[in-house]
Amino acid sequence: MTDAATEYRLPEGSVDCHFHIYGPFDRFPYNDEGRFTPARPFTIENAFEIWEQIGVSRGVIVHAVGSGDDNAVTYDALRRFPDKLRATAILRPDISDRRLDELTDAGFKAVRITMIRQDGKPVSTKGTSYDDLLKLAPRIAERGWHAQLWIESSDLAAAAADLERLPLTYVIDHMSRTMADKGREHPDFVAFTERLKTGRYWVKISGADRNTRTGRPYADTAPYMKAIVAAASDQVVWGSDWPHVGHTTESMPRLQDLLRLFHECVPDEATRRKILIDNPTRLYNF
């Protein structure tokens, strides 16, 4: 961690736009989520310790599916640290207007929609679904929320026409979750980068450890990150995806590898500051 904290330290005011928290489990029990079930608690205070080492000042909690659709652990963190945190929720379509307003006032800015498949197979079927989004869209739109989509680029290409009929903007997880051997020139990935140029879509350059086919240091994902930044740097934010649940001990990412990849793919300091500070400030209203 020392190397990451010095050579790749992020500028003051940087925002980690994708991380998760879990527990303490005596207050916030966690339900089984298969391979994405955390091995131990990872609290907001633990996240702050990581931030201190790498230079992050603020962040966006992506509420974990297994933590439940009451969003309690994330709501608690937002209420305690309102200046440092924003969040993405898991919602049921029958959520009351009163609860939606409470979440909005606390700093929730989006609902995360599970549409993810890898190699043609669902990665997860839990959380808020596309059908749920159809019911929720008018209510979250009037509160200024967006939809964060956990979706692969070819599935996005198939769904885009329907998504664009809804009164929402979209943030796409993990570089469109496109596996590195698909090819940067694949028509569906190219179409995704073109959508970023419209201003209606955003993307998180995160999840290189999930998109790689070759493993650390994730060099096979670099062409995708570079293509995204080249297409629409004004629509890009960065996330660590800490604490990297779902990995084995052997495949667990090293933060210095992720930071090195980011700096190598975005060598221009002004562009990095835009992605780390200016864009998330605009998107999440810090």
N, C-alpha and C positions, 0 to 999 in steps of 0.2 A: 504493500500500500504506500510505502514511503516514496517510491519512484513515481507513482501516479499523482501523489499529492504535491510533488515538486515540478517535475517536467510537464505534466499535463493538468496543472491546477486551473480550474475554471475561473472566469472573472467575477468580481463582486457583483451580486445581484442575479446570478445565474439561477435558472429554474429547472428542476428535475420534473418533467411533465408526465412521467409514468413510473410510479412505484406503488407497492402494496404494503399494508400493515396487517398484522395478525396478533390479536390478544392485547393484554394478558388474558389467558383462557378462563380464568376464574370469573372475569367480568364479561368477556366477550367470547363465548364458546364458538368453536369452529366445526362445521359439518364436513363430512367426508367429500372430497372432490377428486378422488382418484389420485393420479400422479401429481396433481397440483395441490395436494394437501400439504401444508407446511409441517416440517419435522419438529418445530418448536415455535414459540412466540417470536415475532419480530415487531416490536412496538414503534410508535412514532418517535420515542426517545432514541431508539436504536438507529432509526433513519437519520436523525439529526447528527448522531455521532459520525456516520458515514459522510454526511454533507460537510461537516467541519473539516474532514480530511481532504476533500477534493474541491471545496470552494463554493458549493451550492448554498444559496440563501433561502430559497422558497421552493415549493413543490406542489404537485397535483397528485393526490391519492386516487388510484384506481381501485374502487372498492371491490374486494375479492368476492367471487360468487359464493364460496363456502362460508363467508361471514354473515350471510343472510340478507334478505331484502328489506330488513329494517334499517340497514346502513348504520347500525349503532356505533361500531368501533370508529368508523370514519367521521360520523357526526360528532362524536366526543372529541376527536382530535381537532376538528375545525373550530369547535366552540372554545377550545383551550388556546389555540394558536391562530386566530383569525387573520392576522397580517401575513402569516407565512404560508398558509395553505389554501388550496382550492381542491375540488374533488369531482369525481365521476361516480354516479350511483348505479345500483341495480334496482330496478323498479318492477312492480306488478302493475298491470293496467288498471286495477281497481284502487290504487292509492288515492287517498282523499286529497282534495284541494288544500285543506289545512296542512297536511303533512308535506305536500309539495312546496307550499310556501315556507314552511319551516326549513326544509332542505335548501331552498333557494336563499333564504336569509342567512343560513349558516355558511354558504359558499360553494354549494354544489352547482356545477355549470353544465353537466351533461349526463346522459344515460349511456351505459355501455351495452351494445347489442352484440349478442353471440351469433355469428354467421360463419364461423371458421371451419374450413376443411383443409386438410393437407394430403396431398397425393390422392385426392378424391374421396377421402374418408373424414367424417366429422372428428375434430379434435375435442370438442366439448359441445354438449347439448343443453347445458345448464345456464341459468341467468335469464336476462331479458331477451326475448326472441324478436325476430322481424315482425311477426304478427302482433306482438305486444306493442312494438313501436308504432304500428299503424293506428292503434287505439290511443296511444300516448301523445303522438306528434302535435296535435293542436294545443294541448295543455302545456307541454314543455316549451313549445315555440313562443307562446305568449309570455312566458317567464324568462325568455332570452337564452334558453338552453340549446345546446347542439346535441347531435348523436355521435358517439364514438363507436366506430364499427370495427369489430374483430373479424376481419374478412380477408380472403386471398384475392389477388388481383383479377383472376378470371371470374370468380364469383361476383366481384364488384362490377365487372364489365356486363355480366348478365343481369344484375339487379339495378344498375344505375338509372335506367329510364324510370322505373317505379320509384326509386328513392328520390329522384329529382321532382316528382310530383308532390312530395311532402314539403311543408314550409320550414325546412331545416337546412343548416349547414352540417358538414360531416368532417370528423377527424378520423383518419385511418390509422389503425395500430400498426406498429412494427414494420414500417416500410412496405405495407400491403401484404405482409406475411408471405412474400414471394420467395420460394426456395431458390437457392443460389444457382442450381443447375438448370433452372427454367430458361435462362437467357435474358439478358437485359433488353434485347431487341424483340422479345416476344410481344406480339401485338397487344395483348391485354395489359402487360406492364407499361408499354408505351402509352396506351390509352389512359391508364391511370395517371401517368405524369402529365398528360395533356389536360386532364380534368383539374389538376392542381392550378393550372394557369387561369382557370375561370374565376378563382377566388372563392368558390363555394366549398371546396375541399381543402383540408389541411392534412398533414401527415406527421407522424412521429418517427424520427430516425432513431429507432431502438430495435431491440430484438435480433441483433446480428447473430447472437448465439443460438437463436431459434431457427433462423433462416439458413444457416450454414449447412453445407454437406461435408465440409472438410475439417470442421472444428477450429480450435484456437490456432492462430489469432484472428480467424474469421475473414481472411483476405478475400475469399470468394464472394463475400457480400459487398465488398467495396464498390464495384461498378454500379450497384443499385443505389447505394447512398449518394454517390457522385452524380448519378443521373437525376435523382430527386432534387438535389440542391441546385443543379444546373437548370432544371426546368422551372423552378418556382421557389426561390429561397425565402420569399416573403411569406410562404405558407407552410413553413417547416418549423417544428420544435423538436427538442431532444429529450430522451428519457433513459434512465438507467435500467429500468425493469427490476430493480432491487426488490426483494431478496432472491430473485431467480428460482422460484419454486418450480418443481418439475424436473430439475436436473439431478443427476447422480453426483456423488462425490467426485468422480473422475471428470465429469463434463461441466462442473460448476464454473461459471465464468469468473475470470479475474478482472476486477474493475479497471486495472491499468491497461488491459488489452482493449477493452471497450473505449476507454478514453483515447488511447493511441489511435485506434481506428478512426474515431471521430476527427481528431486533429489531422490525420493523414488525408482523409476525404474532404475536409473543409480547411484547407491551409490558410485561407485568408482570414485575418483576425477580425475584420469588420463584419464579415459574413457570419463567423462564429458568434459574435456578440449579438447579431440580429436573431440568430436561432436560439441562443441561450437566454436572452434578456428581452429584446424588443418584441419579438413575435409572441412569446407566451404572455407577456404583460398585456398585449392587445387581445389575445384570444381568451384569456382567463380573467381579465379585468382586475389585475393586481393593483 
